[in-house]
Amino acid sequence: MGSIPKTPFKELWAYLQTMLRLIRAYYRGDYRQISMANLVIIIGAIIYVLDPWDLVPDFIPGLGFMDDATVLAFAVQKTRETLDDFTAWETTAR
């Protein structure tokens, strides 16, 4: 994640990090309180953000990460409650 600039993602950066932690916890079997639909949205958004050759390639200055931020914003909008529930679970599980 070091090569992805934080600027286009602004307030979404924390949710991006939460998505990654959620996927890791799900993979390990530690957290399963997520619908398959939300899991697919989250994984799809992460794949899209990490893929440098998506709709608008990441090497295009100014636009390359804007489509990624839009996809991420859509995923956060659709899964915000799930992400917030996961964050609450994290604080009690540690």
VENBELQUI-V575966 format. One line per field, one symbol per residue. phi: phi as a letter, one per 20 degrees, with the letter a starting at -180 (. if undefined). psi: psi as a letter, one per 40 degrees, with the letter a starting at -180 (. if undefined). burial: + if it has 16 or more other C-alpha atoms within 10 Angstrom, else -. A space follows every 10 residues. Layout:
phi=???
psi=???
burial=???
This chain:
phi=.feeffgfek fegfffffgf ffgfffgfnf ccebffffff ffffffffff ffdegdgfff gndgdfffff ffffffgfcg fffffffffg feee
psi=edehhddedb eedddddddd dddddddeed heghiddddd ddddddddde hefadhieeh hdddeddddd dddddddded dddddddddd dde.
burial=-------++- -++-++-++- +++------- +------++- +++-++-++- -+----++-- ---+++++++ +++-++--+- -++--++--- ----
